[in-house]
């Protein structure tokens, strides 16, 4: 199945602060091979949080980056929502989780996807 990556404007604006083009391609390849690699985040409607090594700071996956994405399995689409350092934010707030859930519910409703 062909896969496509869609990015929010905030993801596009910040991904270059964390990953080189080659590192981002490696992340995308990993996600294509393992689309459900990230842990499902409760209370978000199915978003996943993937832990990824941070080469800039020499940090492994545990202390490195967090990538928030939604995998739309039937369409082969990855929706890239956020990337950040673990040091910047350990977990999303309840309000952020609610916002993600509302965003995905709205998008899926518009698309007519269950």
N, C-alpha and C positions, 0 to 999 in steps of 0.2 A: 504494500500500500504506500502510496506517495504521502509524504507528510509536509505540512506547511507550518511555519512559525509566524504568528502575529504578535506584535509588541504594542503595549500601551505607549503613549507618548512619554510618560515618565520613565518607563523601562528603557526605551530607546535613548533618552537623554542621559541616563546614568550608567548603562552597561559598560560603556567605554572607560568609566572611572575604575572599574573592577577587573575587566578582562580585555586582553588584546583580541584582535580579530581571530587569530589562530586558537586562542583559548576558548573563545565563544563558539567557534566551529566545533571544537572538541566537546564542549558541553552539549551542543545540539546533536552531535553524533551519538553521544551517550544517551541522550533522551530518546532519540529515534530507536535505539536498540533496546532501551529499558524505559518505556513510556510511563510506567507506574513506579519508577524508582523512588520518587519522593513520597514522604509520609503524607497520608490524607490528613488535612487539618480539620479538626472538629469545628462545627458551627460555621463553616464557610461554604457549604453547598458543594463540596468536592474538590476544592483547591488542594494542591500538594505543595509541600515544602521540601526542596531538595538541598542537601548539604553538598557543597562543592569546595574543593581546595582553593586557597587563595595564594597564588604564586607570588604576588607582589609582596606579601608579608611573610612568606614561607610557612603558611599555616595549612594544616591538613583539613580534611572535611569537617572534623568536629569543631575546630576553632576558626574555620574559614568563612566562606560565603553562604548565604541563603538565597535560594531562587524560588519565588512563588509563581506557580503556573497552574493552568487548568488544561487537562488533556481531554479533548473532545474525540473520543475513540472512534465513533462511527464515521467521522469526517477526516480523521488523520490530522487533526489540528492541535497545535500547542499554542495556548494563549499565555504569553509571557507578561506577568503583571509587575513583578518587583524583583530587585536584586539588592542585597545589602550585606555588610559585614556583620558577623555575629556580635562583635563588640558594639555596633551601633544600636542593635535591637535584638534581644533574645527571642521574644515572641511578640506576635501582633496583639494589640489591645482588643478588648471585646468590641469596641466601636469599629475598628478596622476589619475584624472578622465579619461583623454585620454588613459593612459596606461591600466586602467581597461577595458575600452571599447574595445581597440585593443586586449587585452588578451582574452576576452570572445568571440569576433567575430572570432578570430583564432581558439579557442577551439571548438566552435560550428560548424565551417566550417569543421574542421577535422573530427568531429563526424557525419557530414551530418545532423545536427539538425538545423531547421529554427530559 
